[in-house]
Amino acid sequence: MKKLLTVIALLFALSTILPSYSSANVGINEKFGLPIIVYGGNLSADEKASVAKSLDVAEEVDVEEIEVTGQDLIKYIKDGDSRANMYSSAKITRKDEGAGLVIKIVTPENITQVTTDMYANAMLTAGIENATVEVAAPKAVTGHSALVGIYKAYEVNGETLDPERTDVANDELSVATELADSGVEDAKVSELLTEIKKQIAEQNPASREEVETIVQDQLDKLQIELSPEDRQLLVDLMDRIRQLDIDFSKWSTQLEDLSKSLEDKITTIVNDEGFWESVKKFFRNLADTVRGWFN
């Protein structure tokens, strides 16, 4: 019994050094309405129940539940396929101005391509701000359809999204995953997209040639090498972004926030020696305890 209590104590100690994302439920936000759960339209009943559990639907005071299908896909994405299967799902909770975007992938083992920062970048491009978004899937999927579900949730909530911006945002998500698949680290992809968009917001380029210069400058700065084909995809995307009807002065501030978030995240992971030492110490202690059982 004493040995079992020792292991439990060690597990509790580890739980205190790992980050916690839980927050108290404060009830229904009467300003923005209920949290909206968007289920992929191709989920089976069992898969839908699994997603609801992952998104803690039962813990909410009340929610609005909707479904996203291939018909929604073609509404928000010009070359979308209405027959596409939709599995990734999301819970969207709108927040007050200044709260920013908080993205959580609650089933990371099942969202195989899109990262939290890729979602955040694409959502800003689409014109979505100030929300907590949780993404889940019951099986391994790329995660792209969750973005379409987020668009639908906003329009159900009374917002009107610019279809050109949502289409470009989807294009951005596709380019991001293409670059990641080509060998660029996920964090570097998000940093690259954010920094290029910041420069577009600050410099307000008037031509494609100026966009190409910005793209190349950031590739050089971040020491990223792309194939000619991937570089072309990136330039095409950023030239589309240049032509969007966006208040770039406001956008620049939002991108700065995202850039700072990325910087803090990378710095924390790489440089937090105390955290990693605590983790290593825990496992050393645990190994010593287990070895003691056999002595």
DOMI-405208 format. One line per field, with one value per residue: residue in one letter; x, y, z of N, C-alpha, C, CB in turn. Coordinates in steps of 0.1 Angstrom, whole numbers, always signed. Each point is the difference from the previous one (the first is absolute). Glycine has a CB too. Example, Ala and Ser with C-alpha at 12.3 -4.5 7.8 and 13.67 -1.06 7.14 Angstrom:
residues 2
res: [A  S]
n.c1: [+132  +15]
n.c2: [-57  +23]
n.c3: [+78  -19]
ca.c1: [-9  +9]
ca.c2: [+12  +11]
ca.c3: [+0  +0]
c.c1: [+9  -8]
c.c2: [+12  +11]
c.c3: [+0  +8]
cb.c1: [-19  +12]
cb.c2: [-12  -6]
cb.c3: [+12  -22]
end
This chain:
residues 295
res: [M  K  K  L  L  T  V  I  A  L  L  F  A  L  S  T  I  L  P  S  Y  S  S  A  N  V  G  I  N  E  K  F  G  L  P  I  I  V  Y  G  G  N  L  S  A  D  E  K  A  S  V  A  K  S  L  D  V  A  E  E  V  D  V  E  E  I  E  V  T  G  Q  D  L  I  K  Y  I  K  D  G  D  S  R  A  N  M  Y  S  S  A  K  I  T  R  K  D  E  G  A  G  L  V  I  K  I  V  T  P  E  N  I  T  Q  V  T  T  D  M  Y  A  N  A  M  L  T  A  G  I  E  N  A  T  V  E  V  A  A  P  K  A  V  T  G  H  S  A  L  V  G  I  Y  K  A  Y  E  V  N  G  E  T  L  D  P  E  R  T  D  V  A  N  D  E  L  S  V  A  T  E  L  A  D  S  G  V  E  D  A  K  V  S  E  L  L  T  E  I  K  K  Q  I  A  E  Q  N  P  A  S  R  E  E  V  E  T  I  V  Q  D  Q  L  D  K  L  Q  I  E  L  S  P  E  D  R  Q  L  L  V  D  L  M  D  R  I  R  Q  L  D  I  D  F  S  K  W  S  T  Q  L  E  D  L  S  K  S  L  E  D  K  I  T  T  I  V  N  D  E  G  F  W  E  S  V  K  K  F  F  R  N  L  A  D  T  V  R  G  W  F  N]
n.c1: [+8  +29  -1  -28  +11  +25  -19  -18  +25  +8  -29  +1  +28  -12  -25  +21  +15  -28  -5  -25  -13  -18  -14  -18  -21  -1  -28  -4  +27  -32  +24  -5  -31  +5  +32  -9  +4  +11  -11  +24  -30  +17  -9  -10  -21  +31  +10  -21  +11  +30  -7  -15  +26  +18  -19  -1  -30  +0  +14  -26  -17  -5  +19  -16  +3  +8  +5  +27  -17  +22  -19  +24  +20  -15  -3  +31  +11  -5  +4  -24  +0  -33  +19  +17  -5  -9  +21  +5  -24  +8  -11  -5  +5  -8  +24  -13  +10  +28  -5  +21  -12  -2  +9  -9  +12  -24  +17  +36  -10  -18  +20  +20  +3  -8  +27  -23  +14  -20  -25  +14  +4  -30  -12  +16  -10  -30  +4  +10  +7  -2  +4  +10  +5  -4  +12  -17  +9  -17  +30  +28  -17  +24  -17  -16  -26  +12  -2  -31  -7  +10  -20  -24  +7  -2  -28  -13  +8  -20  +28  -10  +26  +6  -14  +29  +6  -9  +20  +25  -6  +3  +28  +12  -6  +16  +26  +1  +1  +22  +21  -5  +7  +29  +10  -17  +5  -32  +18  +7  -31  -5  +25  -9  -28  +10  +20  -20  -21  +22  +6  -30  -3  +25  -4  -33  +17  -12  +7  -7  +27  -8  -6  +30  +12  -16  +10  +30  -1  -11  +21  +23  -13  -1  +31  -29  +19  -31  +8  +5  -25  +3  +6  -28  -15  +11  -8  -30  -3  +10  -18  -26  +10  +2  -32  -11  -19  +29  -10  +33  -7  -13  +23  +23  -15  -3  +31  +10  -16  +14  +29  -5  -11  +27  +18  -14  +3  +31  +6  -15  +17  +28  +0  -16  +35  -26  -15  +23  +6  -30  +4  +26  -13  -24  +19  +20  -24  -10  +27  +1  -29  +8  +27  -18  -17  +29  +13]
n.c2: [-12  +12  -5  +14  +26  +1  +1  +23  +19  -2  +8  +27  +9  -1  +18  +24  -1  -2  +32  -4  +4  +1  +27  -4  -13  +36  -21  +0  +19  +15  +8  -26  -13  -23  -1  +0  -33  +7  -34  -1  +3  -27  -1  -31  +13  -5  +28  +16  -14  +9  +30  +1  -10  +22  +24  -10  -7  -5  +30  +16  +11  -12  -13  +16  -34  +15  -25  +15  -14  +1  +25  +14  -6  +19  +25  +4  -9  +19  -30  -9  -29  +11  -27  +16  -27  +26  -20  +30  +4  +29  +0  +29  +9  +28  +9  +27  +10  -18  -33  +3  -21  -16  -20  -23  -19  -11  -21  +13  -29  +17  +25  -21  +33  +19  +8  +10  +15  -11  +11  +28  +3  -6  +21  +25  -7  +1  +31  -21  +25  -18  -36  -15  -15  -28  -12  -27  -17  -23  -1  +13  +29  +14  +10  +6  -3  +20  +22  -8  +2  +30  +8  -11  +16  +27  -6  -11  +30  +16  -6  +12  -22  +23  -29  +15  -11  -30  -1  +9  -21  -24  +11  -1  -31  -8  +14  -15  -29  +8  +7  -27  -17  +14  -12  +25  -13  -2  +24  +7  +2  +22  +18  +2  +12  +22  +13  +3  +15  +21  +8  +5  +20  +17  +4  +5  -26  +22  -33  -29  +17  +4  -32  -7  +18  -15  -29  +8  +13  -27  -20  +16  -1  -32  -7  -5  -16  +6  -23  +27  -12  +17  +27  -3  -4  +27  +18  -10  +9  +28  +7  -7  +19  +24  -2  +0  +25  +0  +28  -7  +16  -27  -18  +13  -10  -30  -3  +9  -24  -21  +9  -5  -30  -8  +11  -16  -27  +1  +9  -25  -21  +11  +6  -23  -8  -1  -19  -19  -2  -10  -23  -11  -1  -18  -21  -1  -8  -22  -15  +0  -14  -24  -7  -3  -25  -15  +7]
n.c3: [+0  -4  -31  -3  +14  -21  -25  +12  +4  -30  -11  +18  -13  -30  +8  +8  -30  -20  -9  +19  -30  +30  -7  +26  -21  +1  -8  -28  -9  +8  -22  -17  +7  +15  +0  -32  +10  -32  +4  -24  -15  +9  +35  -6  +18  +7  -12  +17  +27  -7  -3  +28  +14  -14  +11  +34  -19  +31  +6  -14  +25  -29  -24  -21  -6  -30  -14  -12  -26  -19  +6  +16  -25  -19  +24  -1  -30  -29  +3  +25  -13  +6  +7  +27  +17  +19  +20  +10  +22  +6  +29  -17  +33  -20  +19  +4  -27  +5  -5  -25  -15  +30  -28  +25  -26  +26  -22  +3  -11  -23  -12  -23  -5  +24  +20  +18  -25  -22  +17  +2  -31  -6  +21  -12  -29  +11  +12  +27  +22  +25  +1  +26  -31  +21  -30  +10  -25  +16  -16  -3  -9  -13  +25  -30  +18  +24  -23  -5  +32  +1  -24  +16  +27  -16  -12  +28  +11  -24  -20  -28  -1  -22  -15  +0  +29  -6  -25  +16  +24  -20  -11  +29  +3  -27  +9  +28  -13  -22  +22  +16  -25  -4  +31  +16  +32  -3  +7  -31  -8  +21  -8  -30  +6  +19  -20  -25  +18  +12  -30  -8  +25  -9  -31  -4  -21  -20  -6  +6  +6  +31  +4  -9  +23  +22  -9  +2  +29  +12  -15  +14  +28  +2  -14  -22  -22  -13  -20  -18  +15  +27  -14  -15  +27  +10  -24  +0  +30  -4  -25  +18  +22  -21  -4  +33  -4  +23  +16  -15  +27  +11  -12  +18  +26  -10  -7  +30  +13  -19  +7  +31  -5  -14  +23  +23  -16  -3  +30  +12  -16  +7  +31  +19  +10  +19  -20  -2  +32  +5  -21  +13  +29  -10  -11  +25  +18  -19  +1  +32  +1  -18  +16  +27  -14  +2  +32]
ca.c1: [-8  +8  +6  -11  -2  +12  -3  -11  +6  +8  -9  -6  +10  +2  -12  +1  +9  -5  -9  -15  -8  -14  -5  -13  -12  -6  -13  -3  +4  -12  +4  +3  -8  +5  +10  -5  +7  -1  +4  +1  -12  +1  +2  -10  -5  +10  +11  -5  +0  +14  +4  -7  +8  +13  -2  -6  -14  -9  +4  -5  -13  -9  +7  -7  +7  -3  +8  +6  -1  +6  -7  +6  +13  -1  -4  +11  +12  -4  +1  -4  -8  -11  +0  +11  -4  +3  +2  +5  -11  +5  -9  +4  -5  +4  +5  +0  +10  +13  +3  +8  -4  +6  -4  +5  -3  -2  +4  +12  +3  -9  +1  +13  +7  -2  +3  -7  +4  -5  -14  +0  +4  -11  -12  +2  -2  -14  -7  -5  +9  -6  -8  +7  -4  +5  -1  +0  -4  +0  +9  +10  -4  +10  -5  -5  -14  -4  +0  -13  -9  +2  -7  -15  -4  +0  -12  -11  +1  -4  +11  +1  +14  +3  +4  +13  +9  +0  +6  +15  +4  +1  +12  +11  +1  +5  +14  +7  +2  +9  +13  +4  +2  +13  +12  +2  -6  -13  +2  +6  -10  -9  +8  +2  -13  -3  +10  -3  -13  +3  +7  -10  -8  +8  +5  -11  +5  -10  +1  +5  +14  +3  -3  +11  +12  -3  +1  +14  +7  -3  +6  +15  +1  -3  +9  -8  +2  -12  +1  -7  -15  -5  +2  -11  -13  +1  -2  -14  -9  +2  -5  -15  -2  +2  -11  -12  -5  +4  +6  +13  +5  -6  +5  +14  +0  -4  +11  +10  -4  +2  +14  +5  -4  +9  +13  +0  -2  +13  +10  -3  +3  +15  +8  -5  +8  -5  -11  +5  +7  -10  -6  +11  +2  -12  +2  +11  -6  -9  +8  +6  -10  -4  +11  +0  -9  +6  +12]
ca.c2: [+12  +12  +2  +6  +14  +8  +2  +10  +13  +4  +4  +13  +10  +3  +8  +14  +8  +1  +11  -3  +9  +0  +13  -2  +3  +12  +0  +4  +13  +5  +9  -7  -12  -13  -6  -8  -12  -3  -14  -4  -6  -14  -8  -10  +4  -2  +10  +13  +0  +1  +14  +8  -2  +7  +14  +3  +6  -3  +9  +14  +3  -2  +2  -1  -10  +0  -10  +6  -10  +4  +12  +11  +1  +8  +13  +7  -2  +0  -13  -11  -11  -2  -14  -2  -5  +10  -7  +8  +8  +11  +8  +14  +9  +14  +8  +15  +7  +0  -13  -7  -13  -11  -13  -12  -13  -9  -13  +2  -13  -2  +11  -4  +10  +14  +3  +12  +13  +0  +5  +14  +9  +0  +7  +14  +3  -1  +11  -5  +5  +0  -12  -13  -10  -13  -8  -15  -10  -14  -8  +9  +8  +12  +11  +11  +3  +8  +14  +3  +0  +13  +11  -2  +4  +15  +5  -3  +10  +14  +7  -2  -2  +3  -13  +1  -2  -14  -9  +2  -6  -14  -1  +1  -12  -10  +3  -2  -14  -4  +3  -9  -14  +1  -1  +12  -3  +7  +13  +9  +3  +10  +12  +6  +6  +12  +11  +5  +8  +12  +9  +4  +10  +12  +6  +2  -1  +4  -9  -14  +0  +4  -11  -10  +5  -2  -14  -5  +6  -8  -13  +2  +3  -12  -11  -11  -3  -6  -3  +10  -2  +4  +15  +6  -1  +10  +13  +1  +2  +14  +11  +0  +7  +15  +6  -1  +12  -1  +11  -5  +6  -8  -14  +0  -1  -13  -9  +2  -8  -14  -2  +0  -13  -10  +2  -5  -14  -6  +3  -8  -14  -2  +5  -2  -11  -4  -9  -13  -6  -5  -12  -10  -4  -9  -14  -6  -4  -11  -12  -5  -6  -13  -10  -3  -11  -13  -1]
ca.c3: [+0  +1  -13  -9  +3  -5  -14  -1  +4  -11  -11  +3  -2  -14  -4  +4  -8  -13  -1  +1  -9  +4  +5  +6  -8  +5  -5  -13  -3  -5  -11  -12  -1  +5  -7  -11  -4  -15  -3  -14  -5  -3  +12  +5  +13  +10  -1  +5  +14  +4  -1  +10  +13  -1  +1  +13  -2  +12  +11  -3  +4  -11  -12  -12  -8  -14  -8  -12  -11  -13  -5  +7  -5  -13  +3  +5  -8  -14  -7  +9  -5  +9  +4  +9  +13  +11  +12  +11  +6  +9  +9  -2  +11  -3  +11  -1  -8  +7  +6  -10  -4  +7  -7  +6  -7  +11  -4  -9  -7  -11  -9  -5  -8  +3  +13  +6  -6  -14  +1  +4  -11  -10  +6  -1  -14  -3  +7  +13  +11  +14  +3  +4  -10  +3  -12  +3  -10  +6  -7  -6  -12  -2  +8  -8  +0  +12  -3  -7  +11  +7  -8  +2  +13  +1  -7  +8  +11  -5  -6  -15  -5  -14  -6  -6  +11  +5  -11  +1  +12  -3  -8  +10  +8  -9  -2  +12  +2  -11  +4  +11  -6  -8  +9  +8  +13  +2  +6  -10  -10  +6  +2  -13  -5  +8  -2  -13  +1  +7  -9  -10  +7  +3  -12  -9  -13  -11  -12  +2  +1  +13  +8  -1  +8  +15  +3  -1  +12  +12  -1  +3  +14  +8  -5  -6  -14  -7  -14  -8  -1  +13  +0  -8  +8  +11  -7  -5  +12  +6  -10  +2  +13  -2  -7  +8  +7  +15  +7  +3  +13  +10  -2  +5  +15  +2  -4  +9  +11  -4  +0  +14  +6  -6  +6  +14  +1  -3  +11  +11  -2  -2  +10  +13  +5  +13  -3  -5  +11  +8  -7  +1  +14  +3  -5  +8  +13  -2  -4  +12  +8  -6  +3  +14  +2  -3  +9]
c.c1: [+9  +7  -10  -2  +11  -2  -11  +5  +8  -8  -6  +10  +2  -12  +1  +9  -4  -10  -15  -8  -15  -4  -14  -11  -8  -15  -1  +4  -12  +3  +2  -8  +7  +13  -6  +9  -3  +5  +2  -11  +1  +3  -11  -5  +10  +11  -4  +0  +14  +5  -6  +8  +13  -1  -7  -14  -8  +4  -6  -15  -10  +9  -10  +8  -5  +9  +5  +1  +8  -6  +5  +14  +0  -5  +12  +13  -4  +1  -2  -8  -11  -1  +10  -5  +5  +0  +4  -10  +6  -10  +5  -7  +5  +4  +0  +12  +13  +4  +9  -5  +7  -5  +6  -4  -1  +2  +12  +4  -8  -1  +14  +8  -1  +4  -8  +3  -4  -15  -1  +3  -11  -12  +1  -1  -15  -8  -6  +10  -7  -9  +9  -6  +6  -4  +1  -4  +1  +9  +10  -6  +9  -4  -5  -14  -5  -1  -13  -11  +0  -7  -15  -5  -1  -12  -13  -2  -4  +11  -1  +15  +2  +5  +13  +11  +0  +6  +15  +5  +2  +12  +12  +2  +6  +15  +8  +3  +9  +15  +5  +3  +13  +12  +2  -8  -13  +1  +6  -10  -9  +8  +2  -13  -3  +9  -3  -12  +3  +7  -10  -9  +7  +5  -10  +5  -10  +1  +5  +15  +5  -3  +11  +12  -2  +1  +15  +7  -3  +5  +15  +1  -1  +8  -8  +2  -12  +4  -6  -15  -6  +1  -11  -13  -1  -2  -14  -9  +1  -5  -16  -3  +2  -12  -13  -4  +1  +5  +13  +6  -5  +6  +14  +1  -3  +11  +12  -3  +3  +15  +7  -4  +9  +14  +0  -1  +13  +10  -3  +4  +15  +8  -4  +7  -6  -12  +5  +8  -10  -6  +11  +1  -12  +3  +12  -6  -9  +8  +7  -10  -4  +11  +0  -10  +6  +13  -4]
c.c2: [+13  +3  +6  +14  +9  +3  +10  +14  +6  +5  +13  +11  +4  +8  +14  +8  +0  +11  -5  +9  +0  +14  -2  +4  +12  +1  +6  +15  +7  +11  -7  -12  -13  -4  -9  -12  -3  -14  -2  -8  -15  -9  -9  +4  -3  +10  +14  +1  +1  +14  +9  -1  +7  +15  +4  +6  -1  +10  +15  +1  -3  +2  +0  -10  +0  -10  +7  -11  +5  +12  +12  +3  +9  +14  +9  -1  -2  -13  -12  -11  -3  -14  -3  -5  +9  -8  +9  +10  +11  +5  +14  +8  +14  +7  +15  +5  +0  -13  -8  -14  -10  -13  -12  -12  -11  -14  +1  -13  -2  +12  +0  +11  +14  +2  +12  +13  +1  +4  +14  +10  +0  +7  +15  +5  +0  +12  -4  +4  -4  -12  -11  -11  -13  -9  -15  -8  -14  -9  +9  +6  +12  +12  +12  +4  +7  +14  +5  +0  +13  +11  -1  +4  +15  +5  -4  +10  +14  +8  -2  +0  +3  -13  +0  -2  -14  -10  +2  -7  -16  -3  +1  -13  -11  +3  -3  -15  -6  +3  -9  -14  +0  +0  +12  -3  +8  +14  +10  +4  +12  +13  +7  +7  +13  +12  +6  +9  +13  +10  +6  +11  +13  +7  +3  +0  +2  -10  -14  +0  +4  -11  -10  +4  -3  -15  -5  +6  -9  -14  +1  +2  -12  -12  -12  -1  -7  -4  +11  -1  +5  +15  +7  -1  +11  +14  +2  +3  +14  +11  +0  +8  +15  +6  -1  +13  -1  +13  -4  +6  -8  -14  -1  -3  -15  -10  +1  -8  -15  -3  -1  -13  -11  +1  -6  -15  -8  +2  -9  -14  -2  +4  -2  -12  -5  -10  -14  -7  -7  -13  -12  -5  -10  -14  -7  -6  -12  -13  -6  -7  -14  -10  -5  -12  -14  -3  -5]
c.c3: [+0  -14  -10  +3  -5  -15  -2  +3  -12  -12  +3  -2  -15  -5  +3  -9  -15  -1  +0  -8  +4  +5  +5  -10  +6  -5  -14  -2  -7  -11  -13  -2  +4  -8  -11  -3  -14  -2  -14  -4  -2  +12  +2  +13  +11  +0  +5  +15  +5  -1  +11  +13  -1  +2  +13  -2  +12  +11  -3  +6  -11  -13  -12  -9  -15  -7  -12  -11  -12  -6  +7  -6  -13  +2  +3  -8  -14  -7  +9  -6  +9  +5  +11  +13  +11  +13  +12  +4  +10  +9  +0  +11  -3  +12  -3  -9  +8  +6  -9  -3  +9  -6  +7  -8  +11  -3  -9  -8  -12  -10  -5  -7  +6  +15  +6  -7  -14  +0  +3  -12  -10  +4  -1  -15  -4  +7  +13  +11  +13  +2  +5  -9  +4  -11  +4  -11  +7  -6  -8  -13  -1  +9  -8  +1  +12  -3  -7  +11  +8  -7  +2  +13  +2  -7  +7  +12  -5  -7  -16  -4  -15  -7  -7  +10  +5  -10  +1  +13  -2  -8  +9  +8  -9  -2  +12  +2  -11  +4  +12  -6  -8  +9  +9  +13  +1  +5  -9  -10  +5  +1  -14  -5  +8  -3  -14  +0  +7  -9  -11  +7  +2  -13  -11  -15  -11  -11  +5  +2  +14  +10  -1  +8  +14  +3  +0  +12  +13  -1  +4  +15  +9  -5  -5  -15  -6  -14  -8  +0  +13  +1  -8  +7  +11  -6  -5  +12  +5  -9  +1  +13  -2  -6  +8  +6  +15  +5  +5  +13  +12  +0  +5  +15  +3  -3  +9  +13  -3  +0  +13  +6  -5  +6  +14  +1  -3  +11  +12  -1  -1  +12  +15  +7  +13  -2  -4  +11  +9  -5  +1  +15  +4  -4  +6  +13  -2  -3  +13  +9  -5  +2  +14  +3  -1  +8  +13]
cb.c1: [-18  +4  +16  -11  -13  +15  +8  -17  +0  +18  -5  -15  +11  +13  -13  -5  +18  +4  +17  +4  +15  +2  +14  +10  +0  +23  -8  -19  +25  -12  +11  +23  -11  -23  +15  -11  -1  +2  -13  +24  -5  +8  +13  +10  -23  -6  +8  -14  -20  +3  +2  -22  -11  +7  -1  +23  +1  -2  +21  +14  +8  -22  +21  -10  +2  -7  -14  +13  -22  +6  -20  -13  +6  -3  -22  -10  +11  +7  +16  +1  +20  -12  -9  +13  +1  -10  +5  +23  -16  +16  -4  +3  +0  -15  +15  -11  -17  -4  -22  +20  -5  +1  +0  -3  +12  -16  -25  +7  +7  -13  -18  -9  -4  -18  +24  -1  +19  +17  -6  +6  +24  +9  -4  +15  +22  +2  -5  -13  +10  +2  -16  +4  -3  -2  +9  -4  +8  -23  -17  +18  -24  +4  +16  +17  -3  +11  +25  +8  +2  +22  +19  +1  +11  +24  +13  +3  +17  -16  +15  -22  +4  +6  -24  -8  -3  -21  -20  -2  -12  -25  -12  -4  -20  -22  -6  -11  -23  -18  -4  -15  -25  -12  +10  +2  +22  -10  +3  +22  +0  -13  +12  +17  -8  -7  +17  +11  -14  +3  +21  +0  -12  +7  +21  -11  +16  +2  +5  -20  +1  -5  -25  -9  +4  -16  -22  -1  -2  -20  -17  +5  -9  -23  +18  -17  +25  -16  -1  +20  +3  +5  +25  +12  +0  +15  +24  +5  +3  +19  +20  -2  +8  +24  +11  +6  -17  +6  -22  +3  +1  -21  -15  +6  -7  -24  -8  +4  -18  -21  +0  -1  -24  -13  +4  -11  -24  -5  +2  -19  -21  -4  +5  -22  +20  +7  -14  +1  +19  -6  -14  +12  +12  -15  -10  +17  +1  -17  +4  +16  -9  -14  +13  +7  -18  -10  +11]
cb.c2: [-13  -6  -19  -22  -7  -11  -24  -18  -7  -16  -24  -12  -9  -21  -20  -7  -6  -25  +12  -9  -6  -24  +13  +5  -25  +11  +3  -16  -6  -4  +14  +9  +12  -7  +0  +21  -9  +25  -7  +0  +21  +7  +19  -19  -6  -25  -13  +2  -15  -23  -4  -3  -22  -18  +1  +2  -6  -24  -14  +1  +17  +7  -11  +24  -14  +24  -19  +17  -9  -23  -14  -5  -22  -22  -9  -2  -11  +23  +11  +17  -10  +17  -6  +18  -23  +20  -21  -2  -20  +6  -20  -2  -19  +0  -19  +1  +14  +23  +0  +13  +7  +13  +13  +11  +7  +17  -9  +18  -10  -14  +15  -23  -14  +2  -8  -13  +0  -17  -23  -7  -6  -22  -20  -1  -10  -25  +10  -19  +19  +25  +6  +8  +17  +4  +19  +5  +14  +4  -19  -15  -8  -8  -7  -7  -20  -17  -1  -11  -25  -8  -1  -19  -20  +1  -1  -25  -15  +0  -3  +11  -17  +24  -4  +16  +24  +5  +3  +22  +18  -2  +10  +25  +7  -2  +18  +20  -2  +5  +24  +13  -3  +12  -14  +16  -4  -23  -11  -11  -24  -18  -10  -19  -23  -16  -11  -20  -21  -13  -13  -22  -18  -11  -12  +14  -16  +24  +20  -9  +6  +24  +4  -5  +18  +20  -3  -1  +23  +14  -6  +10  +23  +9  +8  +4  -1  +13  -25  +0  -20  -22  -3  -7  -24  -15  +0  -16  -24  -10  -4  -22  -20  -5  -5  -23  +3  -24  +9  -4  +23  +13  -3  +16  +24  +6  +3  +23  +17  +0  +13  +25  +8  +1  +20  +21  +4  +3  +23  +15  -2  +5  +17  +10  +10  +22  +19  +9  +17  +23  +14  +10  +22  +20  +8  +16  +23  +16  +9  +19  +23  +12  +12  +24  +15  +2  +18]
cb.c3: [+12  +24  +4  -1  +21  +17  -5  +6  +24  +8  -5  +17  +21  -3  +3  +23  +16  -3  -13  +23  -18  +6  -16  +22  -8  +2  +23  -2  -2  +21  +17  +2  -19  +6  +20  -10  +24  -7  +20  +3  -10  -23  +10  -13  -8  -1  -20  -20  +0  -8  -25  -11  +3  -16  -25  +10  -24  -6  +3  -21  +17  +13  +10  +1  +21  +1  +8  +14  +9  -4  -4  +21  +10  -12  +8  +22  +20  -1  -15  +18  -11  -13  -23  -11  -9  -13  -13  -9  -2  -18  +15  -25  +17  -20  +6  +22  -12  +5  +12  +8  -24  +22  -22  +23  -22  +9  +2  +16  +22  +15  +11  -1  -20  -17  -5  +22  +15  -7  +8  +23  +3  -8  +15  +20  -5  -3  -21  -11  -14  +0  -18  +24  -19  +25  -15  +24  -20  +5  -2  +9  +2  -23  +17  -16  -13  +14  -3  -22  +1  +10  -17  -16  +9  +1  -22  -6  +11  +19  +21  -4  +19  +5  -4  -17  +7  +12  -14  -13  +13  +1  -20  +1  +14  -11  -16  +10  +10  -17  -7  +16  -1  -18  -17  -20  +10  +4  +22  +4  -8  +12  +20  -5  -6  +18  +15  -11  -1  +21  +4  -12  +11  +21  +5  +17  +9  +6  -15  -13  -25  -6  -3  -23  -17  +0  -11  -25  -11  +3  -19  -22  -5  +4  +15  +18  +3  +15  +5  -14  -15  +10  +3  -21  -4  +14  -6  -19  +6  +12  -15  -12  +13  -4  -21  +6  -19  -4  +7  -24  -11  +0  -20  -19  +4  -4  -24  -9  +7  -13  -21  +2  +1  -21  -15  +6  -8  -25  -8  +4  -13  -24  -17  -6  -11  +10  -7  -23  -2  +8  -16  -20  +5  -2  -21  -11  +8  -9  -23  -1  +5  -18  -17  +5  -9  -23  -12]
end
